[in-house]
Amino acid sequence: MDRWTEIELFVKTAELGSLTRAAEALDLSDSTASRHLTSLEQRLGARLVDRTTRRLSLTELGTDYLARCRAALHEMAEADSAASAASSAPTGQLRVTASLSFCVGYLAPLLPAYCARYPAVRVHLEAANRYFELLDSGIDLAFRTREFEPDSSITVRRLASTRRVVAASPEYLGRQGRPSSPDDLRLHSMLLYLYANRPHELHFTDKEGNATMVAVRGLLESNDGQVIRAAALNGLGLLVQPRFVIHEDIVAGRLVPVLDDWDLPRLTINMAYPSRRFLPAKVRSFVEFVSERFADRDYEGKWTE
């Protein structure tokens, strides 16, 4: 049996919590995967995984062994990257994650041009509003507005900043009127994104630097910005969203910003990826491609106006 395949399978099984899913990820049959795992345990003379018909879990020894295997695989990836980064064209599967709004609005439209330029790269785009732990999930590159990365082994590269705005449909404003101050929001139907930082507290600053905080409750609350956007477009209430989510709606007049003399804390969109001395060509190519296109289209200028 191939020892590296055994180790890769064991790590992938631990990460996915399923031998079947690990086999699929590594393009192995279930029977072959089972033989690899059995061979590894027999070679070590130790049980690494407890398997039942309903669940799979690591033994105490398996948990310790997992940490060492991850380190070994990371070193092998470093060695491969070092050997090929300077000369190899981007190739292989590139796993990227971002919020659904960012994937649909900004990443998916770039993919035809990127894939035409780098045809050997297969892109896996994971639309998710939660933050993956990159080293544990096999994600190569994440786009997110996280204020900082708790893991010092993650590299963060700034992409753009964006205002957060309060907006509603013309229909809603015609029916309920426009708020003239932050305090007026207490009288309105609010549509809140639950993954925002403190979604029920809106901290405003005016042009003179005066600050105020308004506590709000949502008529509708959701963990997805597109749900909030759809509700606002249908006249349900006032939403609070980053400008990049609703920029086209504002330009088209489908949503109208309010309280323009007040600013909410701005967000910075970052690209995060595992730090490596030799960044894989597939990751480097996508980072540079997206940065280039964002600069050409001046998204930051549009989102902060």
Summary of the structure (lengths in Angstrom):
residues: 305
radius of gyration: 23.6
end to end distance: 60.2
largest distance: 73.8
contacts: 910
relative contact order: 0.15
helix: 45%
strand: 25%
